[in-house]
Amino acid sequence: MTGFFHYRARRRKMIENGIEVKGIIYEIEDISFNDEMIHPTIRFVTKEGLCIAEKVNSTSAGLKVGKEVTVIYNSKSPKEFIYKMSFSWPDIMSYLVFFAGIVCVGLGFWLAYKYLTH
């Protein structure tokens, strides 16, 4: 649990103090289906013109080679960065439909339980 709060604090500090640029998912390797981790390489160019390409850990299934991401990096150590994805409407709609389906299934189980116990 402490790791989660450390991660959130580090991320918040990076967002507040970092430099924002556009980056790209350059390649994806080491896809592990057991722990649902993927390891994309994100490439971006700093404001100073330094090209950075680093492999990161991610659990996001929406990452594809060529997808643009927003990178926020530490100006003193550009290899220290975070990234944010911008979602397209099809991505957002697919998540909404998925969650609506879960709600409907849950509601169905609840109604069946109520019907069968009375």
Backbone hydrogen bonds, N-H to C=O, Kabsch-Sander energy under -0.5 kcal/mol:
donor,donor_aa,acceptor,acceptor_aa,energy
5,F,1,M,-1.6
6,H,2,T,-2.3
7,Y,3,G,-2.5
8,R,4,F,-2.4
9,A,5,F,-2.4
10,R,6,H,-2.6
11,R,7,Y,-2.6
12,R,8,R,-2.6
13,K,9,A,-2.4
14,M,10,R,-2.3
15,I,11,R,-2.4
16,E,12,R,-2.2
17,N,13,K,-2.5
18,G,14,M,-2.7
19,I,73,Y,-2.5
21,V,71,V,-2.7
23,G,69,V,-3.2
24,I,43,R,-2.2
25,I,67,K,-2.2
26,Y,24,I,-0.9
26,Y,41,T,-2.8
27,E,41,T,-1.1
29,E,39,H,-1.5
32,S,30,D,-0.5
32,S,37,M,-2.5
33,F,31,I,-0.6
36,E,32,S,-0.5
37,M,32,S,-0.9
38,I,58,S,-2.9
39,H,29,E,-1.3
41,T,27,E,-3.4
42,I,40,P,-0.6
42,I,54,E,-2.7
43,R,24,I,-2.6
44,F,52,I,-2.5
45,V,22,K,-0.6
46,T,50,L,-2.7
49,G,46,T,-1.9
52,I,44,F,-3.2
52,I,50,L,-0.5
54,E,42,I,-2.1
56,V,40,P,-2.6
58,S,38,I,-2.0
61,A,59,T,-0.5
63,L,60,S,-0.9
66,G,25,I,-3.2
67,K,64,K,-2.2
69,V,23,G,-2.0
70,T,84,K,-3.3
71,V,21,V,-3.1
71,V,69,V,-0.5
72,I,82,I,-2.5
73,Y,19,I,-2.4
74,N,77,S,-0.6
74,N,80,E,-2.4
75,S,73,Y,-0.5
77,S,74,N,-0.5
80,E,77,S,-2.5
81,F,79,K,-0.9
82,I,72,I,-2.3
84,K,70,T,-3.0
86,S,68,E,-0.6
87,F,85,M,-0.5
92,I,88,S,-2.4
93,M,89,W,-3.0
94,S,90,P,-2.1
95,Y,91,D,-1.9
96,L,92,I,-2.4
97,V,93,M,-2.7
98,F,94,S,-2.1
99,F,95,Y,-2.6
100,A,96,L,-2.5
101,G,97,V,-2.2
102,I,98,F,-2.0
103,V,99,F,-2.3
104,C,100,A,-2.4
105,V,101,G,-2.5
106,G,102,I,-2.6
107,L,103,V,-2.7
108,G,104,C,-2.4
109,F,105,V,-2.4
110,W,106,G,-2.3
111,L,107,L,-2.7
112,A,108,G,-2.4
113,Y,109,F,-2.4
114,K,110,W,-2.5
115,Y,111,L,-2.6
116,L,112,A,-2.6
117,T,113,Y,-1.7
118,H,115,Y,-0.7
